[in-house]
Amino acid sequence: MKKITVLAALAAVSTLSAPAFAQEEQKVETYVGATAGYHDIGAGVARDDGAIFGGYAGVDVPLGGQFVIGLEGNFNLGTGAIDSEYGIATKLGVNVGEGHQLFVRGGYQEVDFDLSHIAGAPVPAGLDDTDGDYLVGIGGQFKLNENVRLRAVVDTIAFDSTRATVGVQFNF
């Protein structure tokens, strides 16, 4: 009786794992994207935010199963309190459904502030108006067609500011 139970269990496991062999081989994907969003720097004044517009580029490497690890860089120009910003982040994602991905990310972001805008008055030339710190965030990208994804991300820089962006991503 034990032999039959063991054989039945092995047969069941082999039929359950068979579809895994039929899956498409995962490959490294590179991508570029255009993004727009809103960055609230949280300075506590009415002039502490602004729209941001820019781009990003990166690579995703499959880890096996549904998981990927990635590295990406970004650059944005801003309005209001932000002149520009740039950074780099690693991401850990899980592929869900056909071509969709949810991810968390962490990295470093440098922000060039518009101090005159924040202060509401001219500031002396030569002041260092950049600051950077760690970035953490969550996001998702959703397949529109074979090579195009819609992306949405919410980040914070050192839990002092909040960035929300949406974008269009082109995968290669």
LORO-339254 format. One line per 2 residues: number of its first residue (from 1); their letters; for each residue x, y, z of N, C-alpha, C. Coordinates in steps of 0.2 Angstrom, whole numbers, plus 2048, in hexadecimal, padded with zeros to 3 digits. Example, Ala and Ser with C-alpha at 12.3 -4.5 7.8 and 13.67 -1.06 7.14 Angstrom:
1> AS> 842/7E4/827/83E/7EA/827/842/7F0/827 ~ 840/7F5/823/844/7FB/824/840/800/827
This chain:
1> MK> 804/7FA/800/800/800/800/804/806/800 ~ 80A/806/804/80E/80C/804/811/80D/7FD
3> KI> 813/808/7FA/816/809/7F3/812/80C/7EE ~ 80B/80A/7EE/806/80D/7EA/805/815/7EC
5> TV> 805/816/7F2/804/81D/7F4/80A/821/7F2 ~ 810/81F/7F3/816/823/7F1/816/823/7E9
7> LA> 814/81E/7E5/814/81F/7DE/80F/824/7DC ~ 809/823/7DF/804/828/7DD/806/82F/7DE
9> AL> 809/830/7E4/80C/837/7E6/811/839/7E1 ~ 816/835/7DF/81B/837/7DA/817/839/7D3
11> AA> 812/835/7D1/80F/836/7CB/80B/83D/7CB ~ 808/83E/7D1/805/845/7D1/80A/84A/7D1
13> VS> 80F/84A/7D4/814/84F/7D4/817/850/7CD ~ 818/84B/7CA/81B/84B/7C3/816/84E/7BE
15> TL> 810/84D/7BF/80B/850/7BA/80A/858/7BC ~ 80B/859/7C2/80A/860/7C4/810/864/7C2
17> SA> 816/861/7C2/81C/865/7C0/81D/865/7B9 ~ 81A/861/7B5/81B/861/7AE/81A/867/7AA
19> PA> 814/86B/7AC/814/872/7A9/819/877/7AA ~ 81D/876/7AF/823/87A/7B0/828/879/7AB
21> FA> 829/873/7A8/82E/872/7A3/82C/875/79C ~ 825/876/79C/822/879/795/823/880/795
23> QE> 824/884/79B/825/88B/79B/82A/88E/796 ~ 829/894/794/82E/897/790/834/899/794
25> EQ> 83A/898/791/840/899/795/840/8A1/796 ~ 842/8A2/79C/843/8A9/79E/849/8AC/79C
27> KV> 849/8B3/79A/84F/8B6/797/850/8BD/79B ~ 856/8BF/79A/858/8C6/79D/854/8CB/798
29> ET> 851/8D0/79C/84E/8D5/798/850/8DC/799 ~ 852/8E0/794/854/8E6/795/84E/8EB/793
31> YV> 84E/8F1/796/848/8F5/795/84A/8FC/796 ~ 846/901/792/847/908/793/83F/90A/794
33> GA> 83E/910/797/838/913/798/838/91A/799 ~ 832/91D/798/831/924/799/82C/925/79F
35> TA> 82D/929/7A3/828/92A/7A9/826/931/7AB ~ 821/932/7AE/81F/938/7B1/81B/937/7B8
37> GY> 81C/93C/7BC/819/93B/7C3/819/941/7C7 ~ 819/940/7CD/818/945/7D2/81D/943/7D8
39> HD> 821/948/7DA/825/947/7E0/824/94C/7E5 ~ 822/94A/7EB/821/94E/7F1/827/94E/7F5
41> IG> 82B/953/7F6/831/952/7FA/830/953/801 ~ 82A/954/803/828/954/80A/82C/959/80F
43> AG> 82D/95F/80C/831/964/810/82C/968/814 ~ 826/967/814/821/96A/818/81F/971/816
45> VA> 820/973/810/81E/97A/80E/81A/978/807 ~ 816/97D/806/812/97D/800/815/97C/7F9
47> RD> 81C/97E/7F9/81F/97D/7F3/824/977/7F3 ~ 822/971/7F6/827/96C/7F7/826/966/7F2
49> DG> 823/967/7EC/821/962/7E8/822/964/7E1 ~ 821/95F/7DC/822/961/7D5/821/95B/7D1
51> AI> 81F/95C/7CB/81F/957/7C6/826/955/7C3 ~ 826/94E/7C2/82D/94C/7BF/82B/948/7B9
53> FG> 830/949/7B4/830/946/7AD/837/943/7AB ~ 837/93D/7A9/83D/93A/7A7/83D/933/7A4
55> GY> 843/930/7A6/843/929/7A3/847/924/7A7 ~ 847/91E/7A6/84B/919/7AA/84D/913/7A5
57> AG> 852/910/7A7/854/90A/7A3/856/905/7A8 ~ 856/8FE/7A6/858/8F9/7AB/858/8F2/7A7
59> VD> 859/8ED/7AC/85A/8E6/7AA/857/8E2/7AF ~ 853/8DD/7AD/850/8D8/7B1/853/8D1/7B0
61> VP> 856/8CE/7B5/859/8C7/7B4/854/8C2/7B8 ~ 852/8BD/7B5/84E/8B8/7B8/852/8B4/7BE
63> LG> 84F/8B3/7C3/852/8AF/7C9/84F/8A8/7C9 ~ 84B/8A6/7C5/848/8A0/7C5/840/8A0/7C7
65> GQ> 83C/89C/7C5/835/89D/7C6/832/8A4/7C4 ~ 82F/8A7/7C8/82C/8AD/7C6/830/8B3/7C8
67> FV> 835/8B2/7CB/839/8B8/7CE/83E/8BB/7CA ~ 83F/8C1/7CA/845/8C5/7C6/848/8CA/7CB
69> IG> 84E/8CB/7C9/852/8D0/7CD/854/8D5/7C7 ~ 854/8DC/7C9/856/8E1/7C4/85A/8E6/7C6
71> LE> 85C/8EA/7C2/860/8F0/7C3/85E/8F5/7BE ~ 85C/8FC/7C1/85A/901/7BC/85D/908/7BF
73> GN> 85D/90C/7BA/85F/913/7BB/85A/918/7B9 ~ 859/91E/7BC/854/922/7B9/857/92A/7B9
75> FN> 854/92E/7B5/855/935/7B5/84F/939/7B4 ~ 84D/93E/7B8/847/942/7B7/849/949/7B7
77> LG> 845/94D/7B4/845/954/7B4/83F/956/7B8 ~ 83F/95B/7BC/83A/95D/7C0/837/964/7BF
79> TG> 831/965/7C2/82E/96C/7C3/82E/96D/7CA ~ 82C/973/7CC/82B/975/7D3/831/975/7D7
81> AI> 831/971/7DC/837/970/7E1/83D/96C/7DE ~ 83C/969/7D9/841/964/7D6/843/966/7CF
83> DS> 84A/967/7CF/84D/969/7C8/84E/962/7C4 ~ 851/95D/7C8/852/957/7C5/854/952/7CA
85> EY> 854/94B/7C8/856/946/7CD/858/940/7C9 ~ 85C/93C/7CC/85F/936/7C9/860/931/7CE
87> GI> 860/92B/7CC/862/925/7D1/863/91F/7CE ~ 864/91A/7D2/865/913/7D0/862/90E/7D5
89> AT> 85F/909/7D3/85B/905/7D8/85B/8FD/7D5 ~ 85B/8F9/7DA/85A/8F2/7D8/853/8F0/7DA
91> KL> 851/8EB/7D6/84A/8E9/7D8/849/8E2/7D8 ~ 844/8DF/7DC/843/8D8/7DC/83B/8D8/7DA
93> GV> 83A/8D4/7D5/834/8D4/7D2/831/8CC/7D2 ~ 82A/8CC/7D1/827/8C6/7D0/823/8C7/7CA
95> NV> 824/8C2/7C5/81F/8C2/7BF/819/8BF/7C1 ~ 813/8C3/7BF/80D/8C0/7C0/809/8C0/7BA
97> GE> 805/8BB/7B8/801/8BB/7B2/806/8BB/7AC ~ 803/8BD/7A7/807/8BD/7A0/80A/8C4/79F
99> GH> 811/8C5/7A1/814/8CB/7A0/814/8D1/7A5 ~ 810/8CF/7AB/810/8D4/7B0/815/8D3/7B5
101> QL> 817/8D8/7B9/81B/8D8/7BE/81A/8DC/7C4 ~ 81A/8DA/7CA/81A/8DE/7D0/821/8DE/7D3
103> FV> 823/8E4/7D6/82A/8E4/7D9/82B/8E9/7DE ~ 830/8E7/7E2/833/8EC/7E7/839/8EE/7E5
105> RG> 83C/8F4/7E7/842/8F6/7E5/845/8FB/7EA ~ 84C/8FB/7EA/850/8FF/7EF/856/902/7EB
107> GY> 858/908/7ED/85E/90B/7EA/860/911/7ED ~ 862/916/7E8/865/91C/7EA/862/921/7E5
109> QE> 860/927/7E8/85D/92C/7E4/860/933/7E6 ~ 862/937/7E1/865/93D/7E2/860/942/7DF
111> VD> 85F/948/7E3/85A/94D/7E1/85D/954/7E1 ~ 85C/957/7DB/85F/95E/7DA/859/963/7DB
113> FD> 859/966/7E1/853/96A/7E3/853/971/7E0 ~ 84E/974/7DF/84D/97B/7DD/84C/97F/7E3
115> LS> 851/981/7E7/851/985/7ED/84D/98B/7ED ~ 84D/98F/7E7/84A/995/7E7/842/994/7E7
117> HI> 840/98E/7E4/839/98D/7E4/837/98B/7EB ~ 83B/987/7EE/839/984/7F5/839/98A/7FA
119> AG> 83E/98F/7F9/83E/994/7FE/839/99A/7FC ~ 837/99A/7F6/832/99F/7F4/836/9A6/7F3
121> AP> 83D/9A5/7F2/841/9AB/7F1/847/9A9/7EE ~ 84B/9AE/7EB/852/9AC/7E9/856/9AA/7EF
123> VP> 85B/9A5/7ED/860/9A3/7F2/867/9A4/7EF ~ 86C/9A5/7F3/872/9A6/7F1/875/9A1/7EC
125> AG> 878/9A3/7E7/87C/99E/7E2/881/99A/7E6 ~ 882/994/7E4/887/990/7E7/885/98B/7EC
127> LD> 87F/98C/7EE/87C/987/7F4/87C/980/7F1 ~ 87D/97B/7F4/87C/974/7F2/875/973/7F3
129> DT> 872/972/7ED/86B/971/7ED/869/969/7EB ~ 86E/965/7EC/86C/95E/7EB/86D/95A/7F1
131> DG> 869/955/7F1/869/950/7F7/867/949/7F5 ~ 869/944/7F8/868/93D/7F6/867/939/7FC
133> DY> 864/933/7FB/863/92E/800/860/928/7FD ~ 85F/923/801/85C/91D/7FF/855/91D/7FC
135> LV> 854/919/7F8/84D/919/7F5/84A/912/7F6 ~ 844/912/7F8/840/90B/7F8/839/90C/7F4
137> GI> 837/907/7F1/831/908/7EE/82D/901/7EC ~ 827/902/7E9/824/8FC/7E6/821/8FE/7E0
139> GG> 820/8F9/7DB/81D/8FB/7D5/81A/8F5/7D1 ~ 818/8F6/7CB/815/8F1/7C7/816/8F3/7C0
141> QF> 817/8EE/7BC/817/8F0/7B4/812/8EA/7B1 ~ 80E/8ED/7AC/809/8E9/7AA/809/8E9/7A2
143> KL> 809/8E3/79F/80A/8E2/798/805/8E5/794 ~ 806/8E9/78F/802/8EB/78A/802/8E7/784
145> NE> 808/8E6/782/809/8E1/77C/810/8DE/77D ~ 813/8DB/778/819/8D6/779/81F/8DA/77C
147> NV> 820/8E1/77A/826/8E5/77C/824/8EB/780 ~ 81E/8EC/782/81C/8F3/785/818/8F1/78B
149> RL> 81A/8F5/791/817/8F4/797/815/8FB/79A ~ 810/8FB/79E/80E/901/7A1/810/900/7A8
151> RA> 813/905/7AB/816/904/7B2/814/90A/7B7 ~ 813/908/7BD/811/90C/7C2/816/90B/7C8
153> VV> 819/910/7CC/81D/90F/7D1/81C/914/7D6 ~ 81D/912/7DD/81C/917/7E2/823/916/7E6
155> DT> 827/91B/7E7/82D/91B/7EB/82D/920/7F1 ~ 832/91F/7F5/833/924/7FA/83B/925/7FA
157> IA> 83D/92B/7FC/844/92C/7FD/845/92D/804 ~ 848/928/808/84A/928/80F/843/92A/813
159> FD> 83E/928/810/837/929/814/836/930/815 ~ 839/935/811/838/93C/812/834/93F/80C
161> ST> 834/93B/807/830/93E/801/82C/938/7FE ~ 828/93A/7F9/824/935/7F6/824/936/7EE
163> RA> 825/931/7EA/825/932/7E3/820/92D/7E0 ~ 81C/92F/7DC/817/92B/7D8/818/92C/7D1
165> TV> 819/927/7CD/81B/927/7C6/817/922/7C2 ~ 815/924/7BC/813/91F/7B7/817/920/7B1
167> GV> 817/91A/7AD/81B/91B/7A7/81A/915/7A2 ~ 81D/916/79C/81D/911/797/824/90E/796
169> QF> 824/907/796/82A/904/796/82B/900/790 ~ 831/900/78C/832/8FC/786/837/8F6/788
171> NF> 835/8F0/787/83A/8EA/789/83D/8E8/783 ~ 843/8E5/784/847/8E2/77E/849/8DB/780
